[in-house]
Amino acid sequence: MNADLPQKCGVYIFKDVKGRPLYVGKALNIDKRVRSHFALKGGGKEATLIRKTVDIEAIVVDSEIEALILEANLIKKLRPPFNSQLKDGKDYLYIKITSGAYPRVLTARKRDLGDAKIYFGPFPSAGKVRETLKILRKVFPYSTCKPNSGRACLDYHLGLCPGVCLGIVSEKNYKKNIRAITLFLKGDKSKLIKDLEKEVAQQSRKLNFEEAAISQRRLEALSYITRPTRLAEEYFEEDLAALRAKELSDLVVILGLGKKPNRIECYDVSDIGGKEAVGSMVVFSAGEADRAEYRRFKIKKVASANDTAMMAEIIDRRLNHEWKLPDLIIVDGGKGQLNAALDVLAQRNLNIPTAALAKRLEEIYLPNRKEPLELPRQSDALKLVQRIRDEAHRFAIAYHRKLRKKAAFD
């Protein structure tokens, strides 16, 4: 049996006397992991595997994520008997890509692979599969939502969906991302790198520098996620912070603010015919949801269905508290809701920048401006405002439903 194993990241294959694969595993340190197999005492299937193993093949790769993918591809190709036996009957996880104009990338069990155009796996570690997809999706965004629904999904606001829900990404460009993901999951990193390098060169020749920059960033990200463990996570933490800073900077320019708003408060009203009407206040700090600061209000003074009066009530009641004042207020609605908020602030001699975001056309209403702003769908400022508004809407609806459910049983 080969005892000279590398102390590096990769995949190992246990083989029997005829050279047939018995088991495929992955490890950050192949030598250490294999030794742990042989150090186990007792009987059972593990002992049987060790007894039948007469040779071990090792394949070194650059990173844990590549080891995960190689392990799955080898299990699928070689069908080693002990991989399923040592799982104690539990179902492995797969990654499937569906068919259609805008294919979805999903995790699935074997029984759910019927609608897959292509699938990858089985993956022994479900947690690692989900972690891999989470990282991969930040480099090559894909959709799990309904195409052309007319409303941005949460993943779009997070930069994980390229806008399939809004119909703003072409089928051709979307399938470029799916092809990239497919190549990566097949373990063909070299082909993927060549494709991206070719894309950078072509877009640069056409003077499409923004598109070239996107492909270049993906090349850089790919080099990070295939480096040794943990560097990918650190890279994307830094990348997310940079994205939030860019959104806030764009918002300063669009709204004409004097500085970046650290604390943004957003308000929404939820009611059906004025019954069980509620208001929500969500807070975003440095561009991220600050859930500990969220507040909700049960409408007390407005009896009829009057959204502007309700908006005025919740902002007025919020200002009765000695909570930290916001750098920016956003209200869900149009000119009426904006004016309601401004009237409350004026009564208290407060000069806090305020804007309203109307759902239908995603227009931004500002004080002293007759016509609303219509920002491009890809605007960083718009994405931030939408994300904040949608969170306020979600929080308000959740409270409204809770009160209606309670009233139904009273």
C-alpha positions as CSV (number, residue, x, y, z in Angstrom):
1,M,0.0,0.0,0.0
2,N,1.3,3.5,-0.9
3,A,2.3,5.1,2.4
4,D,4.0,8.1,0.9
5,L,1.0,10.5,0.6
6,P,1.2,14.3,0.2
7,Q,0.4,16.6,3.1
8,K,-1.6,18.8,0.8
9,C,-5.2,19.5,-0.2
10,G,-6.9,17.0,-2.5
11,V,-8.7,13.8,-3.1
12,Y,-7.7,10.2,-2.2
13,I,-9.0,6.9,-3.7
14,F,-8.9,3.6,-1.8
15,K,-8.5,0.7,-4.2
16,D,-8.7,-3.1,-3.8
17,V,-6.3,-5.8,-4.9
18,K,-7.6,-5.6,-8.5
19,G,-7.2,-1.8,-8.6
20,R,-11.0,-1.2,-8.4
21,P,-12.0,2.0,-6.5
22,L,-13.6,1.3,-3.1
23,Y,-13.9,4.8,-1.7
24,V,-13.3,8.4,-2.7
25,G,-12.7,11.1,-0.1
26,K,-11.4,14.7,0.1
27,A,-9.1,16.3,2.7
28,L,-7.2,19.5,3.4
29,N,-4.2,17.2,4.3
30,I,-4.5,13.9,2.4
31,D,-1.8,12.1,4.5
32,K,-3.4,13.1,7.8
33,R,-6.9,12.2,6.7
34,V,-5.9,8.8,5.4
35,R,-4.0,8.0,8.6
36,S,-7.1,8.8,10.5
37,H,-9.0,6.1,8.6
38,F,-6.4,3.5,9.5
39,A,-6.3,4.6,13.2
40,L,-10.0,3.7,13.7
41,K,-10.6,0.7,15.8
42,G,-13.5,-1.7,15.9
43,G,-15.5,-3.4,13.2
44,G,-18.3,-2.4,10.9
45,K,-18.2,-1.1,7.3
46,E,-15.1,1.2,7.9
47,A,-13.1,-1.8,9.2
48,T,-14.2,-3.8,6.1
49,L,-13.1,-0.9,3.8
50,I,-9.6,-0.8,5.5
51,R,-9.2,-4.5,5.3
52,K,-9.9,-4.6,1.5
53,T,-7.8,-1.5,0.7
54,V,-4.4,-2.4,-0.8
55,D,-3.5,0.8,-2.6
56,I,-4.3,4.5,-2.3
57,E,-4.2,7.1,-5.1
58,A,-3.8,10.8,-4.2
59,I,-4.7,13.7,-6.4
60,V,-3.5,17.1,-5.3
61,V,-5.5,20.3,-6.1
62,D,-5.1,24.0,-5.2
63,S,-8.1,24.5,-2.8
64,E,-10.8,22.9,-0.7
65,I,-13.5,24.0,-3.1
66,E,-11.7,22.2,-6.0
67,A,-11.3,19.1,-3.9
68,L,-15.1,19.1,-3.2
69,I,-15.9,19.2,-6.9
70,L,-13.3,16.6,-7.9
71,E,-14.6,14.3,-5.1
72,A,-18.2,14.6,-6.4
73,N,-17.1,14.0,-10.0
74,L,-15.1,11.0,-9.1
75,I,-17.9,9.5,-7.1
76,K,-20.2,9.9,-10.0
77,K,-17.8,8.4,-12.5
78,L,-16.3,5.6,-10.4
79,R,-19.3,4.6,-8.3
80,P,-17.2,3.4,-5.4
81,P,-19.3,1.0,-3.3
82,F,-18.2,2.2,0.1
83,N,-19.2,5.9,-0.4
84,S,-22.9,4.9,-0.2
85,Q,-22.4,2.2,2.4
86,L,-20.6,4.6,4.8
87,K,-23.4,7.1,4.5
88,D,-25.7,4.8,6.4
89,G,-28.5,5.1,3.8
90,K,-28.6,8.9,3.9
91,D,-29.3,10.6,0.6
92,Y,-26.4,12.6,-0.9
93,L,-26.9,16.2,-2.1
94,Y,-26.6,17.2,-5.8
95,I,-26.5,20.4,-7.7
96,K,-28.8,20.6,-10.7
97,I,-29.2,23.1,-13.5
98,T,-32.7,23.2,-15.0
99,S,-33.5,23.8,-18.7
100,G,-35.3,26.8,-20.3
101,A,-34.3,30.3,-21.3
102,Y,-33.2,31.2,-17.8
103,P,-32.0,28.0,-16.1
104,R,-32.0,27.9,-12.3
105,V,-29.2,26.4,-10.2
106,L,-30.5,24.4,-7.3
107,T,-29.5,21.9,-4.7
108,A,-31.5,18.6,-4.9
109,R,-31.7,15.0,-3.7
110,K,-31.5,12.2,-6.2
111,R,-35.3,11.8,-6.4
112,D,-35.6,15.5,-7.5
113,L,-33.3,15.3,-10.5
114,G,-36.0,14.6,-13.1
115,D,-36.2,18.2,-14.4
116,A,-32.4,18.7,-14.5
117,K,-30.7,19.5,-17.8
118,I,-27.5,18.7,-16.2
119,Y,-26.5,17.8,-12.6
120,F,-23.4,17.4,-10.5
121,G,-22.7,15.2,-7.6
122,P,-23.3,13.3,-5.4
123,F,-21.7,15.5,-2.8
124,P,-21.1,13.8,0.6
125,S,-21.0,17.1,2.5
126,A,-24.3,19.1,2.1
127,G,-22.9,22.0,4.1
128,K,-19.9,22.4,1.8
129,V,-22.1,22.2,-1.3
130,R,-24.3,25.1,0.0
131,E,-21.2,27.1,1.0
132,T,-19.7,26.5,-2.5
133,L,-22.8,27.7,-4.3
134,K,-23.0,30.8,-2.0
135,I,-19.5,31.8,-3.0
136,L,-19.9,30.8,-6.7
137,R,-23.1,32.8,-7.0
138,K,-21.3,36.0,-5.9
139,V,-19.0,35.6,-8.9
140,F,-21.5,34.4,-11.5
141,P,-25.0,35.5,-10.4
142,Y,-27.9,33.2,-11.3
143,S,-31.6,33.2,-10.7
144,T,-33.9,31.1,-8.6
145,C,-36.9,33.4,-9.1
146,K,-39.7,33.7,-11.7
147,P,-38.6,35.5,-14.9
148,N,-40.2,38.9,-15.8
149,S,-42.3,39.0,-12.6
150,G,-42.0,42.8,-12.6
151,R,-40.8,43.0,-9.0
152,A,-37.2,42.7,-7.9
153,C,-36.4,39.6,-5.8
154,L,-34.4,39.8,-2.7
155,D,-31.4,38.1,-4.4
156,Y,-31.3,40.9,-7.0
157,H,-30.9,43.5,-4.2
158,L,-28.1,41.4,-2.8
159,G,-26.3,41.2,-6.2
160,L,-26.9,37.4,-6.5
161,C,-29.6,37.6,-9.2
162,P,-28.7,39.5,-12.5
163,G,-32.3,40.7,-12.8
164,V,-34.2,37.9,-14.4
165,C,-37.2,38.9,-12.3
166,L,-37.1,42.4,-13.8
167,G,-36.4,41.2,-17.4
168,I,-33.2,43.3,-17.5
169,V,-30.7,40.6,-18.4
170,S,-30.6,39.0,-21.9
171,E,-30.9,35.3,-22.3
172,K,-27.4,35.3,-24.0
173,N,-25.7,37.1,-21.1
174,Y,-27.5,35.0,-18.5
175,K,-26.4,31.8,-20.2
176,K,-22.8,33.0,-20.1
177,N,-23.0,32.8,-16.3
178,I,-24.6,29.4,-16.5
179,R,-21.9,28.1,-18.8
180,A,-19.2,29.5,-16.4
181,I,-20.9,27.7,-13.4
182,T,-21.1,24.5,-15.5
183,L,-17.4,24.6,-16.4
184,F,-16.5,25.2,-12.8
185,L,-18.6,22.4,-11.5
186,K,-17.1,20.1,-14.1
187,G,-13.7,20.9,-12.7
188,D,-12.6,22.6,-16.0
189,K,-11.1,25.7,-14.4
190,S,-8.5,26.2,-17.2
191,K,-11.3,26.4,-19.8
192,L,-13.2,28.8,-17.7
193,I,-10.2,31.0,-17.2
194,K,-9.5,31.0,-21.0
195,D,-13.2,32.0,-21.7
196,L,-13.0,34.9,-19.2
197,E,-9.6,36.1,-20.6
198,K,-11.0,36.0,-24.2
199,E,-14.1,38.0,-23.0
200,V,-11.8,40.7,-21.5
201,A,-9.9,41.0,-24.7
202,Q,-12.9,41.1,-26.9
203,Q,-14.8,43.7,-24.9
204,S,-11.7,45.9,-24.6
205,R,-11.3,45.8,-28.4
206,K,-14.9,46.9,-28.8
207,L,-14.2,49.7,-26.2
208,N,-16.8,48.1,-23.9
209,F,-14.7,48.8,-20.9
210,E,-17.4,48.3,-18.3
211,E,-18.1,44.8,-19.6
212,A,-14.4,44.1,-19.8
213,A,-14.0,45.2,-16.1
214,I,-16.8,42.8,-15.1
215,S,-15.0,39.8,-16.7
216,Q,-11.7,40.9,-15.2
217,R,-13.2,41.1,-11.7
218,R,-14.6,37.6,-12.2
219,L,-11.1,36.4,-13.2
220,E,-9.7,37.9,-10.0
221,A,-12.5,36.4,-7.9
222,L,-11.9,33.0,-9.5
223,S,-8.3,33.1,-8.4
224,Y,-9.4,33.8,-4.8
225,I,-12.0,31.1,-4.5
226,T,-9.5,28.5,-5.8
227,R,-6.8,29.5,-3.3
228,P,-6.4,27.7,0.0
229,T,-9.2,27.6,2.5
230,R,-10.8,30.7,4.0
231,L,-9.3,33.2,1.6
232,A,-12.5,33.2,-0.5
233,E,-14.6,34.1,2.4
234,E,-12.3,37.0,3.4
235,Y,-12.3,38.2,-0.2
236,F,-16.1,38.4,-0.4
237,E,-16.4,40.1,3.0
238,E,-14.2,42.8,1.6
239,D,-16.1,42.9,-1.7
240,L,-19.4,43.3,0.1
241,A,-18.1,46.2,2.2
242,A,-16.9,47.9,-1.0
243,L,-20.3,47.3,-2.7
244,R,-22.2,48.9,0.3
245,A,-19.8,51.9,0.2
246,K,-20.4,52.3,-3.5
247,E,-24.2,52.2,-3.0
248,L,-24.0,54.9,-0.3
249,S,-21.7,57.1,-2.4
250,D,-24.1,56.8,-5.3
251,L,-27.0,57.7,-3.0
252,V,-25.2,60.9,-1.8
253,V,-24.8,62.1,-5.4
254,I,-28.4,61.2,-6.5
255,L,-30.1,62.7,-3.5
256,G,-27.7,65.6,-3.1
257,L,-26.7,64.8,0.4
258,G,-23.9,66.4,2.2
259,K,-22.4,63.2,3.5
260,K,-22.9,59.4,3.5
261,P,-26.0,58.6,5.5
262,N,-24.8,56.1,8.2
263,R,-28.3,55.6,9.7
264,I,-31.2,55.3,7.3
265,E,-34.7,54.8,8.5
266,C,-37.5,53.6,6.3
267,Y,-41.3,53.6,7.0
268,D,-44.1,51.6,5.5
269,V,-47.8,51.2,6.3
270,S,-49.8,48.0,6.0
271,D,-53.6,47.8,6.2
272,I,-56.7,46.4,4.4
273,G,-59.5,48.9,4.5
274,G,-58.0,50.5,7.6
275,K,-58.4,47.4,9.6
276,E,-55.6,46.3,11.9
277,A,-53.4,49.0,10.3
278,V,-49.8,49.0,11.3
279,G,-46.6,50.9,10.5
280,S,-43.0,49.7,10.4
281,M,-39.6,51.4,10.9
282,V,-36.5,49.6,9.7
283,V,-33.0,50.8,10.1
284,F,-30.0,50.3,7.9
285,S,-26.6,51.2,9.3
286,A,-23.7,51.5,6.8
287,G,-25.9,50.0,4.1
288,E,-26.8,46.8,6.1
289,A,-30.0,45.9,8.0
290,D,-29.7,46.8,11.7
291,R,-32.5,44.6,13.0
292,A,-32.0,45.4,16.6
293,E,-33.2,48.9,15.8
294,Y,-36.4,47.9,14.0
295,R,-39.7,49.2,15.5
296,R,-43.3,48.6,14.7
297,F,-46.4,50.6,15.4
298,K,-50.1,49.8,15.7
299,I,-52.1,52.7,14.2
300,K,-54.1,54.3,16.9
301,K,-55.3,57.7,15.7
302,V,-56.4,57.1,12.1
303,A,-59.6,55.1,11.8
304,S,-60.1,55.1,8.0
305,A,-57.9,53.9,5.2
306,N,-55.7,57.0,4.9
307,D,-52.1,56.0,4.2
308,T,-50.7,59.5,4.3
309,A,-52.3,60.2,7.7
310,M,-51.0,56.9,9.0
311,M,-47.5,57.7,7.7
312,A,-47.6,61.0,9.6
313,E,-48.8,59.2,12.8
314,I,-46.0,56.6,12.9
315,I,-43.2,59.2,12.2
316,D,-44.7,61.5,14.8
317,R,-44.8,58.7,17.4
318,R,-41.3,57.6,16.4
319,L,-40.0,61.2,17.1
320,N,-41.5,61.1,20.6
321,H,-38.8,58.6,21.5
322,E,-35.3,59.6,22.3
323,W,-33.8,57.3,19.7
324,K,-30.8,58.3,17.6
325,L,-32.0,60.6,14.8
326,P,-31.5,59.3,11.2
327,D,-29.2,60.8,8.6
328,L,-31.9,60.0,6.0
329,I,-35.6,59.1,6.0
330,I,-37.2,57.0,3.2
331,V,-41.0,56.5,3.1
332,D,-42.8,53.9,1.0
333,G,-45.1,55.8,-1.3
334,G,-45.3,58.9,-3.5
335,K,-45.7,62.6,-3.1
336,G,-48.5,62.3,-0.5
337,Q,-46.4,60.2,1.9
338,L,-43.4,62.4,1.3
339,N,-45.3,65.5,2.2
340,A,-46.8,63.8,5.3
341,A,-43.3,63.1,6.6
342,L,-42.0,66.6,5.8
343,D,-44.9,68.2,7.6
344,V,-44.2,66.2,10.8
345,L,-40.5,67.1,10.6
346,A,-41.3,70.8,10.0
347,Q,-43.6,70.9,13.1
348,R,-40.6,69.7,15.2
349,N,-38.1,72.0,13.4
350,L,-36.1,69.1,12.2
351,N,-34.1,69.2,9.0
352,I,-33.6,65.6,8.0
353,P,-33.1,64.6,4.3
354,T,-36.3,62.7,3.3
355,A,-37.3,60.8,0.1
356,A,-40.2,58.6,-1.0
357,L,-40.0,55.5,-3.2
358,A,-43.2,54.7,-5.2
359,K,-43.6,50.9,-5.9
360,R,-45.3,51.0,-9.3
361,L,-42.5,52.6,-11.4
362,E,-39.8,52.7,-8.7
363,E,-39.7,56.5,-8.8
364,I,-38.0,58.6,-6.2
365,Y,-39.8,61.7,-4.9
366,L,-37.8,64.5,-3.4
367,P,-38.7,67.8,-1.7
368,N,-38.8,70.9,-3.9
369,R,-38.8,68.8,-7.1
370,K,-41.9,68.6,-9.2
371,E,-41.0,65.5,-11.2
372,P,-39.8,62.2,-9.6
373,L,-36.4,60.7,-10.3
374,E,-36.3,57.7,-12.6
375,L,-33.0,55.9,-12.0
376,P,-31.6,53.2,-14.2
377,R,-32.5,49.7,-13.0
378,Q,-28.8,49.0,-12.5
379,S,-28.2,52.1,-10.3
380,D,-26.4,51.2,-7.1
381,A,-28.4,53.9,-5.3
382,L,-31.7,52.5,-6.5
383,K,-30.8,49.0,-5.4
384,L,-30.0,50.2,-1.9
385,V,-33.2,52.2,-1.6
386,Q,-35.3,49.3,-3.0
387,R,-33.6,46.9,-0.5
388,I,-34.4,49.1,2.4
389,R,-38.0,49.8,1.2
390,D,-38.7,46.0,0.6
391,E,-37.4,45.2,4.1
392,A,-39.8,47.9,5.6
393,H,-42.7,46.4,3.6
394,R,-41.8,42.8,4.7
395,F,-41.6,43.9,8.4
396,A,-45.0,45.8,8.2
397,I,-46.8,42.9,6.5
398,A,-45.5,40.4,9.0
399,Y,-46.9,42.5,11.9
400,H,-50.2,43.2,10.1
401,R,-50.7,39.4,9.5
402,K,-50.0,38.7,13.1
403,L,-52.7,41.2,14.3
404,R,-55.2,39.9,11.8
405,K,-54.6,36.3,12.9
406,K,-55.0,37.3,16.5
407,A,-58.2,39.2,15.8
408,A,-59.7,36.2,13.9
409,F,-59.4,34.1,17.1
410,D,-60.6,36.8,19.6
